[in-house]
Amino acid sequence: MSDNYLIEYFRMLIRDKKLSHLYLIETTYNTSTKHAFIIDLVYEFLQTDQIKPDNLKKMISENSYPNFYYLRYNKNISVGKEQILEMFNYFTQTSLMQKKKIYVIEDIDKISYNAANSLLYFLENPINENILGILITEDRNLVLPTIVSRAQILCWHPCVESSLSDTSDLQKDILDKILFNLLKEINKQEIYLINKHYLFNLKKFFLIFLENFHKKFFSNELLNKTFNLMTYDYFFSDFLFILSKFFLDLLYKKQNKSINIFPNDLFKISYLISLSEIEIIHWLKIFNDLEPISLKMENKFCWLALILEIKKKNS
């Protein structure tokens, strides 16, 4: 069983029947890691009681399962229009195995222009509702924009600690533990707590937010800095909970109360030091008002509400 957080994410979508028909995955993982991910994902999507798990996994690995179609760039020969049309024709045939079918096109940015247009036609004229498409690229900007616009975009990159800002190096092990324990307080499922990628990027975003949210134009950049966390339905509510706890800590700090949760170094960020008790209470009220919204609305609408509040405060 894969411990890849992206596989866990797809399992959740499959379980809850919330899969889209097309995903574009941007990743810089090596070939063997990508291949293992593809096998696991195809297996999760196609598993059925009619075939033993080991047999199904073996057929998928050998690319011999009829409901799985796999195309990839090979030895400087790009995927052409003919291969896309062949796939399209193949999927029009009735399968004796099951209704669900899946295709994976690796290095989608390297397919020919004619192939890309043929795929676009395929996307605009779906054969049925039981086909899942997975496109993989190292850089989504190299993919035909009309294809990108039709896909759900997911980013899957190795976590590189050196990419963190200087502030995030402050007592990072302590902060990891604090965030982990805070999420446990709100009964977060174990699957999310062991998701190192999610926790890493949540911490990264939290620290960048603390450093920059007071800046005039930061609200315009906010959505671009969420590090693909928007794909998690619980991201905004998690972030809001952590932020509220931090500002409550900050208030206690101002009142010289020794009941702080967060490490002292975080309170040394210059802007936070300058906040008055009234301003901190004002922010806590905003976070409190946003909490019921976070339980009812999608992430993007919750973020828009927070952005509006930040703009009002910074104008």
C-alpha positions in Angstrom: 0.0 0.0 0.0 1.4 3.4 -1.0 2.1 6.0 1.7 1.9 8.7 -1.0 -0.3 11.5 0.3 -1.7 12.0 -3.3 -2.9 8.4 -3.3 -4.6 9.0 0.0 -6.3 12.0 -1.5 -7.5 10.0 -4.5 -8.8 7.3 -2.2 -10.8 9.9 -0.4 -12.3 11.2 -3.7 -13.1 7.7 -4.9 -14.7 6.8 -1.6 -16.8 9.9 -1.5 -17.6 9.7 -5.2 -16.2 13.2 -5.9 -13.7 12.4 -8.7 -13.5 14.8 -11.6 -13.0 13.4 -15.1 -9.6 14.9 -15.7 -6.6 15.6 -13.5 -3.3 17.4 -14.5 -0.6 16.4 -12.1 2.5 18.6 -12.0 5.5 16.7 -10.5 9.2 16.6 -10.4 9.5 13.2 -8.9 11.8 10.7 -10.7 10.5 8.1 -13.2 10.3 5.2 -10.8 8.4 7.2 -8.2 5.9 8.4 -10.8 5.5 4.9 -12.2 4.8 3.5 -8.8 2.2 6.3 -8.2 0.5 5.5 -11.6 0.2 1.8 -10.8 -1.2 2.5 -7.3 -3.7 5.1 -8.6 -4.9 2.9 -11.5 -5.4 0.1 -9.0 -7.4 2.2 -6.6 -9.7 3.4 -9.4 -10.2 0.0 -11.0 -10.2 -2.4 -8.1 -13.2 -4.7 -8.2 -14.5 -7.8 -6.4 -14.3 -9.8 -9.7 -10.5 -9.8 -9.8 -8.1 -10.7 -7.0 -6.1 -7.7 -5.9 -2.7 -9.3 -6.7 -3.8 -10.3 -10.1 -5.2 -6.9 -10.9 -2.1 -5.2 -9.7 0.0 -7.5 -11.8 -2.1 -6.8 -14.9 -1.9 -3.1 -14.4 1.9 -3.2 -13.9 2.3 -5.2 -17.1 -0.1 -2.8 -18.9 -2.3 -5.8 -19.9 -5.5 -4.8 -18.2 -7.9 -3.7 -20.9 -9.5 -0.9 -19.0 -6.2 0.9 -18.5 -4.6 2.9 -21.4 -1.1 4.2 -20.9 0.8 6.6 -23.2 4.1 8.3 -22.6 7.0 10.0 -24.3 9.6 7.4 -25.3 13.1 7.7 -26.8 12.6 11.1 -28.3 9.4 10.0 -30.0 6.4 12.1 -28.9 2.9 10.9 -28.6 1.2 11.8 -31.9 -2.4 12.3 -33.2 -2.6 8.6 -34.3 -2.0 7.4 -30.7 -4.7 9.7 -29.3 -7.2 8.6 -31.9 -6.3 4.9 -31.3 -7.0 5.5 -27.6 -10.3 7.2 -28.4 -11.4 4.3 -30.6 -10.3 1.8 -28.0 -12.4 3.4 -25.3 -15.5 3.3 -27.6 -15.4 -0.5 -27.4 -17.5 -2.2 -24.7 -15.3 -3.8 -22.0 -16.1 -7.2 -20.6 -14.3 -6.4 -17.4 -16.1 -3.4 -16.0 -17.6 0.0 -17.0 -14.8 2.1 -15.5 -11.8 3.0 -17.6 -8.7 5.1 -17.1 -6.0 6.6 -19.3 -2.7 8.1 -18.2 -0.6 10.3 -20.5 2.8 10.9 -19.1 4.9 14.0 -20.2 1.7 15.5 -21.6 3.7 18.7 -22.4 5.8 16.7 -25.0 2.9 15.4 -27.1 2.6 16.9 -30.6 0.4 19.9 -31.3 -2.0 17.7 -33.4 -2.1 15.1 -30.7 -3.0 17.9 -28.2 -5.8 19.1 -30.4 -7.1 15.5 -30.8 -7.1 15.1 -27.0 -8.9 18.3 -26.7 -11.6 17.0 -29.0 -11.7 13.8 -26.9 -12.2 16.0 -23.7 -15.0 18.1 -25.3 -16.8 15.0 -26.6 -16.6 12.4 -23.7 -17.6 8.9 -24.6 -19.3 8.3 -21.2 -19.1 9.3 -17.5 -17.0 6.3 -16.5 -13.6 7.4 -17.9 -10.9 9.0 -15.7 -8.0 10.9 -17.4 -4.7 11.5 -15.7 -2.2 13.8 -17.4 1.4 14.2 -16.0 3.9 17.0 -16.6 6.9 18.6 -14.9 5.6 22.1 -15.9 1.9 22.9 -16.5 2.9 26.1 -18.3 4.1 23.9 -21.2 0.7 22.2 -21.6 -1.8 23.5 -24.1 -3.9 26.1 -22.1 -7.2 24.8 -23.4 -6.3 21.4 -21.9 -5.1 22.9 -18.6 -8.4 24.8 -18.3 -10.4 21.6 -18.4 -8.4 19.8 -15.8 -8.2 19.7 -12.0 -4.6 20.7 -11.3 -2.6 18.9 -8.5 1.0 19.6 -7.6 3.1 16.8 -6.3 6.7 17.8 -5.5 9.3 16.5 -3.1 9.4 18.6 0.1 12.6 20.5 0.2 13.3 22.0 3.6 15.8 24.6 2.2 12.9 26.3 0.4 11.5 27.6 3.6 11.8 31.2 4.6 14.3 32.1 7.4 11.5 32.4 9.9 10.4 28.9 9.5 13.8 27.6 10.7 12.9 29.0 14.1 12.4 26.0 16.4 10.9 24.1 13.5 10.8 20.8 15.4 8.8 22.4 18.2 6.4 24.1 15.8 5.9 20.8 13.9 4.8 19.2 17.2 2.6 22.2 18.1 0.7 22.1 14.8 0.3 18.3 15.0 -1.2 18.5 18.5 -3.5 21.4 17.5 -4.9 19.4 14.6 -5.5 16.5 17.0 -7.6 18.8 19.1 -10.1 19.2 16.3 -10.3 15.4 15.8 -8.4 15.4 12.5 -8.5 11.9 10.9 -5.2 10.0 11.3 -4.7 10.0 7.5 -4.3 13.8 7.6 -2.0 13.8 10.6 0.5 11.5 9.0 0.4 13.5 5.7 3.9 15.1 6.0 3.4 17.1 2.8 0.2 18.6 4.1 1.6 19.5 7.5 4.8 20.8 5.9 3.0 23.2 3.6 0.5 24.2 6.2 3.4 25.3 8.4 5.1 27.0 5.5 2.0 29.0 4.6 1.2 29.8 8.3 4.7 31.3 8.7 4.6 33.3 5.4 1.2 34.6 6.4 2.4 35.8 9.8 5.3 37.6 8.1 3.3 39.3 5.3 -0.4 39.6 6.0 -0.1 43.3 7.1 1.5 44.3 3.8 -0.7 46.2 1.4 -0.6 43.9 -1.6 -0.2 40.6 0.2 -4.0 39.9 0.0 -3.6 39.9 -3.9 -1.0 37.2 -3.7 -2.6 35.1 -1.0 -4.3 32.5 -3.1 -1.1 31.9 -5.1 0.8 31.1 -1.9 -1.4 28.3 -0.7 1.0 25.6 -2.1 -1.8 23.5 -3.5 -3.4 23.2 -0.1 -6.7 24.3 -1.6 -7.2 20.7 -2.8 -7.9 19.8 0.9 -11.5 20.6 2.0 -10.3 21.1 5.5 -7.4 23.4 4.8 -9.1 26.7 5.5 -10.7 25.5 8.8 -7.4 24.1 9.9 -5.6 27.3 9.1 -8.2 29.4 10.8 -8.1 27.3 13.9 -4.3 27.5 14.1 -4.3 31.3 13.4 -6.9 31.9 16.1 -4.8 29.9 18.6 -1.7 31.9 17.7 -3.5 35.3 18.0 -4.9 34.2 21.4 -1.4 33.3 22.4 -0.2 36.8 21.2 -2.9 38.4 23.3 -1.8 36.5 26.4 1.8 37.5 25.6 0.7 41.2 25.6 -1.0 40.6 28.9 2.1 39.0 30.3 0.3 35.7 30.9 2.6 32.7 30.8 0.2 30.2 29.1 1.6 30.4 25.6 1.5 27.5 23.2 3.7 28.8 20.4 7.5 29.3 20.6 8.6 32.7 21.7 10.7 33.4 18.6 7.4 33.6 16.5 6.3 36.6 18.6 9.4 38.5 17.6 8.2 39.1 14.1 8.3 42.9 13.9 4.7 43.6 12.8 3.2 41.3 15.4 5.2 43.1 18.2 3.6 46.4 17.2 0.0 45.1 17.4 -2.0 46.5 20.3 -4.4 44.4 22.4 -7.4 46.1 20.7 -6.0 45.2 17.2 -5.4 41.6 18.3 -8.9 41.3 19.7 -10.2 42.7 16.4 -8.4 40.0 14.4 -9.7 37.3 16.8 -13.2 38.6 16.2 -12.7 38.3 12.4 -11.4 34.8 12.8 -14.3 33.9 15.0 -16.9 35.3 12.5 -15.3 33.3 9.7 -15.5 30.0 11.5 -19.1 29.2 10.7 -18.5 30.2 7.1 -15.6 27.7 6.9 -17.9 24.9 7.9 -20.4 25.6 5.1 -18.5 27.0 2.1 -15.7 25.9 -0.2 -12.2 27.0 0.5 -12.0 29.6 -2.2 -15.0 31.5 -0.9 -13.7 31.4 2.6 -10.4 32.8 1.4 -12.2 35.5 -0.4 -13.9 36.5 2.8 -10.6 36.6 4.6 -8.9 38.6 1.8 -11.7 41.2 2.0 -11.1 41.6 5.7 -7.3 41.9 5.2 -7.9 44.5 2.5 -10.2 46.5 4.7 -7.7 46.4 7.5 -4.7 47.4 5.3 -6.4 50.1 3.2 
